[in-house]
């Protein structure tokens, strides 16, 4: 299992509103994601997933497709070689 914190920039048309929870739901639908928690004031989603680099890239792609920008990733990985 790996954990990553995804820090996002909200586009101006998404300010104010529960849209980070909608993004969390999109991430929860990914097969390899087992959990997502949201810190709306900090614009951070904590994502627990199985896999490595390819799965992390799919998480980033899902964030971008939802209309957000990934400002940075921070996390811990238990995957050998990661």
C-alpha positions in Angstrom: 0.0 0.0 0.0 1.1 3.5 -0.8 -0.1 6.8 0.5 0.1 10.1 -1.4 -1.1 13.6 -0.6 -2.3 15.4 -3.7 -2.2 19.2 -3.4 -4.5 20.8 -5.9 -5.1 24.2 -7.3 -8.8 25.0 -7.8 -9.7 26.7 -11.0 -11.5 30.0 -10.4 -14.9 28.6 -11.5 -14.6 25.9 -8.7 -13.9 28.2 -5.8 -16.4 27.8 -3.0 -18.4 24.6 -3.2 -18.0 21.0 -2.3 -16.3 20.1 -5.5 -13.2 18.5 -3.8 -15.6 15.8 -2.5 -16.7 15.2 -6.1 -13.0 14.8 -7.0 -12.6 12.4 -4.1 -15.5 10.3 -5.4 -13.9 10.2 -8.9 -10.6 8.9 -7.2 -12.5 6.4 -5.1 -13.8 4.9 -8.4 -10.3 4.0 -9.5 -9.8 0.2 -9.0 -6.5 0.5 -7.2 -7.6 3.3 -4.7 -8.8 2.0 -1.3 -9.3 5.3 0.4 -9.5 9.1 0.0 -9.8 11.8 2.6 -10.3 15.4 1.9 -8.9 18.6 3.5 -10.9 21.3 1.7 -9.3 24.3 3.4 -5.9 23.0 2.5 -6.9 21.8 -1.0 -5.4 18.4 -0.2 -6.6 14.9 -0.8 -4.9 12.0 1.0 -5.1 8.9 -1.3 -4.3 5.3 -0.3 -3.7 3.0 -3.2 -2.1 -0.2 -4.3 0.5 -0.1 -7.0 3.4 2.1 -8.1 4.2 4.8 -10.6 1.6 3.9 -13.2 -1.2 4.0 -10.6 0.1 7.3 -9.2 0.1 8.7 -12.7 -3.5 7.6 -13.1 -4.5 9.4 -9.9 -2.8 12.6 -11.3 -4.6 12.2 -14.7 -7.9 11.8 -12.9 -7.3 15.0 -11.0 -6.5 16.9 -14.2 -9.5 15.4 -16.1 -11.7 16.7 -13.3 -10.5 20.2 -14.0 -7.9 20.6 -11.2 -4.2 21.3 -11.4 -1.8 19.1 -9.3 0.4 21.6 -7.5 2.5 18.9 -5.9 2.5 15.3 -4.6 3.8 14.2 -1.3 3.8 10.8 0.1 5.1 7.5 1.4 5.4 4.4 -0.6 5.9 0.8 0.5 6.5 -0.3 -3.1 10.1 -1.6 -3.5 12.1 0.6 -5.8 9.8 3.5 -5.5 
